[in-house]
Amino acid sequence: MSFTLPQLRHFVAAAETGRISRAAEHCNIAQPSLSTSLRNLEDGLGVALFRREASGLYLTAEGERLLRHAKHILSAVTEATEDTRAARDLAAGEIRIAVTETVSGFLVPALLRQIAQALPSVTVQIVEFERREAEDRLLAGEFDLSIAILMPQSERRRLVHDVLIRSRRQLWTCLDHPLLEKEAVSLADVAACDFALLDMDEHVSIAQGYWAEHGLAPRIMFRSKSLECIRSLVGQGSGVTILSDFVYRAWSHDGGRIRRRPLRDAVPTMDIGIAYKADRPLTPSARSVVELARRLSMTSAGRPAAGALPPG
């Protein structure tokens, strides 16, 4: 059986949100219709794509494999649509974007490709900074946009933040970690394990916040600015970590396998947003790039968040 694009979109939404209700809301269809679409997809493939539990939907090994292919397919469809449009309202000029490290590794290459294909008359300059410096330069007028992990409450009131992605944070372990045997894993359970802490962008300060809210602290065995190092430590069983689906990959560069599962205690999502000055209307090229970034987020890990742009 050949699956349909709507089925793939429904599947990706369900995989990334973990809830039928949220996936249906994201896809703008009724919950029963989305459930039927997922069942038909599983029946057609002859495999179970999800484990359905009271706490939500969790991908099986077959589901993990299909998710990688589905994202590539949907991304290719977006590219083909943009490439074959007969009439395009092309923006022109130069756009300057400040980004942070997490965004660089996971969004910038695809965003540059999308801009080159859809907006060939736009010249793009992208520079990587720490979040605060990116915002300072944006406020100083040196850049048109910034893309970064959003803090729970932004202190920069002169900036407008348009949320692109909300990606849930989950526990990462090796394939045979004892925590996987528990029916539900709490932060207290994680605190009893060696913990690999990612020290990149705002990950440390956000982690300190939710650990402190629960009166706990992780038993840090290693702290690294390298996401690949953290993946390897987890995949080889040296420690566990808590990171978002946006940066998840089921294997490390040295062959370690990584499992993820939800936590019983609430932890904040990792939100990535695009920012611009509140008192400076977006240029046509900047507005076009914002729309491209939003569409690109639809095929990235994590749930895209809808948001209307202000009048230009």
C-alpha positions in Angstrom: 0.0 0.0 0.0 1.2 3.5 -0.8 0.5 6.0 2.0 -0.7 9.5 1.4 0.8 12.9 2.3 -2.1 13.7 4.7 -1.4 10.4 6.5 2.3 11.3 6.8 1.4 14.7 8.2 -1.0 13.2 10.7 1.7 10.7 11.7 4.4 13.3 12.2 2.1 15.5 14.2 1.1 12.6 16.5 4.8 11.5 16.9 5.9 15.0 17.8 3.1 16.0 20.1 2.5 12.6 21.7 -1.3 13.3 21.9 -4.1 12.6 19.5 -5.9 15.8 20.7 -2.9 18.0 20.1 -2.1 16.4 16.7 -5.7 16.8 15.6 -5.6 20.5 16.7 -2.3 21.0 14.8 -3.7 19.4 11.6 -7.0 21.1 11.9 -9.1 17.9 11.7 -11.3 16.0 14.2 -9.7 13.6 16.6 -11.6 10.6 15.3 -10.5 11.4 11.7 -6.9 11.6 12.8 -7.1 8.3 14.8 -8.6 6.6 11.7 -5.8 8.0 9.5 -3.2 6.6 11.8 -4.9 3.2 12.0 -5.2 3.0 8.2 -1.5 3.9 7.9 -0.5 1.1 10.4 -2.8 -1.4 8.7 -1.4 -0.5 5.3 2.2 -0.9 6.5 1.4 -4.0 8.6 3.3 -2.6 11.6 2.5 -0.9 14.9 3.9 2.7 14.8 2.9 3.7 18.3 2.6 2.3 21.8 -0.7 3.8 23.0 -0.6 4.4 26.8 -2.7 6.5 29.2 0.0 9.1 29.2 0.2 9.5 25.5 1.6 8.0 22.2 5.1 6.7 22.0 6.9 5.6 18.9 7.8 2.0 18.4 11.1 1.1 16.6 9.3 0.9 13.3 7.7 4.3 14.1 11.1 5.9 14.7 12.3 4.6 11.3 9.2 5.9 9.5 9.4 9.3 11.2 12.9 10.0 9.7 11.6 9.1 6.2 8.3 11.1 6.7 10.1 14.2 7.6 12.4 13.9 4.5 9.3 13.3 2.3 7.4 16.3 3.7 10.4 18.5 3.4 10.9 17.5 -0.2 7.2 18.3 -0.9 7.7 21.8 0.5 10.8 22.3 -1.6 9.1 21.1 -4.7 6.1 23.3 -4.1 8.3 26.4 -3.7 10.5 25.5 -6.7 7.6 25.0 -9.2 5.4 28.0 -8.3 4.7 29.8 -11.6 4.3 33.2 -10.0 6.1 34.3 -6.9 6.1 37.5 -5.1 9.8 37.7 -4.7 11.4 39.8 -2.1 14.7 41.4 -2.8 17.6 43.0 -0.9 19.8 41.9 2.0 18.6 40.2 5.3 20.9 39.8 8.3 20.1 37.1 10.8 21.7 36.5 14.2 21.4 32.9 15.5 22.5 30.8 18.5 24.4 27.6 18.5 21.5 25.1 18.7 19.8 26.9 15.8 23.0 26.9 13.8 23.3 23.1 13.9 19.7 22.2 13.3 18.0 25.0 11.3 20.5 27.1 9.5 21.6 24.8 6.6 18.0 24.0 5.7 16.9 27.6 6.0 19.7 28.8 3.7 18.7 26.2 1.2 15.0 27.2 1.4 15.9 30.9 1.0 18.1 30.2 -2.0 15.4 28.3 -3.7 12.4 30.4 -2.8 13.9 33.9 -2.6 16.8 34.0 -5.1 16.8 37.8 -5.1 17.5 38.0 -1.3 21.1 38.1 0.0 21.5 36.5 3.4 24.0 37.0 6.1 23.8 34.7 9.1 26.1 35.1 12.1 26.2 33.0 15.3 26.2 34.6 18.8 25.3 33.9 22.4 21.6 34.8 22.9 22.2 38.0 24.8 24.6 39.4 22.2 22.3 38.4 19.4 19.5 40.4 21.0 21.8 43.3 21.7 22.8 43.5 18.1 19.2 43.1 17.0 18.2 46.0 19.2 21.1 48.1 17.9 19.9 47.6 14.4 22.8 45.6 13.2 20.6 42.6 12.3 17.0 42.3 11.0 16.1 39.0 12.8 17.4 36.7 15.5 16.6 33.0 15.9 17.2 31.5 19.3 16.0 29.4 22.2 13.4 31.4 24.1 13.7 31.9 27.9 10.5 31.3 29.9 10.1 35.0 30.3 12.0 37.4 28.0 13.3 40.6 29.7 13.6 42.3 26.3 10.3 44.1 26.0 11.4 46.0 22.9 11.5 42.7 20.9 8.7 40.7 19.4 9.1 36.9 19.7 7.3 34.7 17.1 7.5 31.1 18.4 8.5 28.7 15.7 8.9 25.4 17.5 7.8 23.9 20.9 9.7 20.7 21.4 9.0 18.6 24.5 11.9 17.6 26.7 12.2 13.9 27.6 14.6 11.5 29.3 17.4 10.0 27.2 19.0 6.7 28.2 20.9 3.8 26.6 18.9 0.9 25.3 19.1 -1.3 28.5 19.0 1.4 31.2 17.2 0.3 34.4 15.0 3.4 34.3 13.3 2.0 31.2 11.9 -0.8 33.4 9.9 1.6 35.6 6.3 2.3 34.7 6.8 6.0 35.2 10.1 7.9 35.7 10.3 11.0 37.9 13.0 13.6 38.3 13.8 12.1 41.6 14.6 8.8 39.8 16.8 10.7 37.3 18.6 12.5 40.2 19.8 9.1 41.5 21.6 8.5 38.2 24.8 9.9 36.7 23.7 12.8 34.5 25.4 14.2 31.4 24.6 18.0 31.2 24.6 19.9 27.9 26.2 23.3 28.4 25.1 25.0 25.2 22.9 28.1 24.6 20.3 28.3 27.4 20.1 24.6 28.3 21.9 24.9 31.7 19.9 27.9 33.0 16.6 26.4 31.9 17.5 23.0 33.5 18.5 24.6 36.7 15.1 26.3 36.8 13.0 23.1 36.5 15.3 21.1 38.8 15.0 23.8 41.5 11.2 24.0 41.1 11.1 20.3 42.2 13.7 20.8 45.0 16.2 18.5 43.3 19.5 18.6 41.5 21.1 16.2 39.0 24.2 14.2 39.8 26.3 15.6 37.1 29.0 13.2 35.9 30.1 15.3 32.9 29.3 18.7 31.5 30.0 19.4 27.9 29.3 22.0 25.2 29.3 19.2 22.6 25.9 17.6 21.9 27.7 14.7 20.2 29.6 14.1 23.4 26.4 14.0 25.4 24.8 11.6 22.9 27.8 9.3 23.1 27.9 9.3 26.9 24.2 8.4 27.0 24.4 5.9 24.1 27.2 4.0 25.8 25.5 3.9 29.2 27.8 6.3 31.1 24.9 8.6 32.0 21.4 9.9 31.3 20.2 13.3 30.2 17.1 15.3 29.6 16.9 17.1 26.2 14.3 18.0 23.7 13.0 16.1 20.7 14.3 18.8 18.5 17.9 17.6 19.0 17.1 13.9 19.4 18.7 11.2 17.3 18.4 7.5 18.0 22.2 6.9 17.7 25.5 8.5 18.5 28.4 9.0 16.2 30.2 6.0 17.8 27.3 3.6 17.3 25.6 4.0 20.7 21.8 3.7 20.7 19.6 6.1 22.6 16.1 5.7 23.9 13.8 8.5 25.0 10.8 8.4 27.3 8.6 11.0 29.0 9.0 12.2 32.6 6.2 12.0 35.1 7.2 15.5 36.4 6.5 18.6 34.3 9.5 20.1 32.5 9.2 23.0 30.1 9.3 22.6 26.4 12.3 23.9 24.4 10.9 26.8 22.5 12.7 28.3 19.5 11.6 31.6 18.3 12.4 34.3 15.7 12.7 37.8 17.1 12.6 41.3 15.6 12.3 44.9 16.9 8.8 45.9 18.0 9.3 49.5 16.7 10.8 48.5 13.4 8.4 47.1 10.7 9.7 44.1 8.9 10.9 44.6 5.4 9.3 42.4 2.6 12.4 40.2 2.5 12.4 39.8 6.3 8.7 38.9 6.3 9.4 36.3 3.6 12.2 34.8 5.6 10.0 34.6 8.7 7.4 32.7 6.7 10.0 30.3 5.3 11.3 29.7 8.8 7.8 28.9 10.0 7.2 26.5 7.1 10.6 24.9 7.7 9.7 24.3 11.4 6.8 22.1 10.2 9.3 19.4 9.2 11.7 19.9 12.1 11.5 18.1 15.4 9.1 19.6 17.8 5.7 21.2 17.4 5.5 24.4 15.4 3.6 27.2 17.1 1.2 29.3 15.0 1.6 33.0 15.3 0.5 35.9 13.2 2.9 38.5 12.0 2.2 42.1 12.6 1.4 44.4 9.7 4.5 45.2 7.7 
